Amino acid sequence: MESFGARLHRAVAERGPLCVGIDPHPGLLARWGLADDVEGLDRFSRTVVDALGDRVAVVKPQSAFFERFGSRGIAVLESTIRQLRNAGALVLLDVKRGDIGSTVSAYASAYLDPSSPLYVDAVTASPYLGVGSLAPMFELAATHGGGVFVLALTSNPEGAAVQRAVGADGRTVAQTVIDEITQLNRGAEPLGSFGLVVGATIGDTGHDLSAVHGPLLAPGLGAQGATAADLRTVFGASLPAVLPSYSREVLHAGPDPAALRAAAERSLADCRSALAVVAD
């Protein structure tokens, strides 16, 4: 099966460097005039899919906002995933899972096995039980052409205490994660399938991302405070590998589908302009 890295490379070339989140939190449902229930969740998700599924390279549903409604919410998530895939978008499920042994294997099967109703193109994962503990995810992703984005340098202020802690070898925890993901991507063409999550709000990272050869997911754009121009400071020479991610900046334009599309187009234009600085 074609690798996730290859499919992502093609999707970005065809649709542009943009990931849009589906984050149906209560405040946003209310802003759209929807009830904070399963019916509101379903209508919200369908509207986003219909507006953006056939034009955005990557769509990133946040699993927690579906899980809070129990089995009926998960059913909406399953339907949303199917609709997005049918529309041609790559689906990155934001679950940030991390565990050991049979448990992380079960998480891998839930999201990265084509026989699962929650099967997606890629997931986010937490490495703080050790990057090696995620091996079952990496292995199943490689088998079925999936991807894994591992937290490295996140935009929340609490993350720095862990991610910038220095180990016995002199590297920060974040640099250790970066280096291990780099190893997984060696030899992959045109792009590795194992990526990192690096917040767009953190400024100069002080870390070496130059050899990762995998996608760099950059959340925090728009409502969280970062602009596309900030990507140049955060990523420097690694800018061509960046996948900018917007959620509220685009979703606040709803529920009108045309307004959602216009907001996504504006975000994409900003990202193209920022990413072209290094390309020129």
Residue, then its C-alpha position, 0 to 999 in steps of 0.5 A: m500500500e502507498s505510504f502515508g508520507a507519499r499520499l500526504h505529499r501528493a495531497v498537499a501538492e494538489r490541494g495546498p498545505l492546510c489542515v483544518g480541525i473539526d472541534p465541535h466544542p459546546g461554545l462553537l455549537a452554540r455559535w452555530g445555533l446548534a444544540d449541544d447534543v448528538e444531533g447538533l454534533d452530527r449537523f456540525s460535522r456534516t456541514v464541515v465535511d460538505a464545505l471542505g472535504d473535497r478541497v482541504a488536504v487534511v482534516k483533523p477531527q478532535s476525538a474527545f468532542f465526539e467521545r463526550f457523547g458516548s456511543r452515539g458520538i462515536a457513531v457520528l465520528e465513524s460517519t464523519i471519517r467515512q464522509l471525509r475519506n469519500a470526499g478525498a481528504l486525508v483524515l488525521l484523528d487527534v487522539k493523542r494516545g500513548d500506552i504500552g504493550s497490548t494496550v497501545s497495540a489495541y489503540a493501533s488496531a482501533y485507528l490504523d487497521p483498515s478493518s476498524p470502523l475508526y480507521v483513519d490515515a493518521v493519528t496523533a500520539s503521546p511519547y511520554l511513556g517512551v517513543g519505543s512504547l509506540a512501536p506497535m503504532f509505527e509498525l501497523a502504520a507502516t503495514h497499512g500505509g498510515g501515519v503517526f504524528v508524535l508530540a514534540l514541542t507543544s504550544n501549551p505552556e505546561g508542556a515545556a517543563v517536560q519537553r525541555a527537560v534535559g536528560a543524561d545525554g544532554r539532549t532535551v526530551a523533545q530532541t530525543v523524540i525528534d531524533e527517534i522519529t528521524q530514524l523511523n523516516r530514514g530512506a522514505e521517499p518523497l516524505g516519511s510517514f512519521g511526523l511531529v507536532v510542533g506548536a506554531t505559538i512557541g517561537d524559536t524552538g532551539h531544537d534541530l528539526s532539519a533531518v526529520h524528513g517527515p511532516l511537521l504538524a503546526p497547530g496553534l494558528g489563528a484563534q490560538g494566537a499564531t499567524a502564518a508568518d510565525l511559521r518562519t520563526v518556529f521552523g526556519a529551514s524546515l518550513p517546507a515540511v510544515l503542515p499548518s493546522y487551523s480550527r477555530e479560525v476557519l470554523h468560526a465562519g460557519p455554519d454557512p458553507a460558502a463562508l467556511r470555504a472562504a475562510a479556508e481559502r484565506s488561511l491557505a493563501d496565508c500559508r502558501s505565502a509563508l511557506a514560499v519564503v523558504a522555497d524561493 
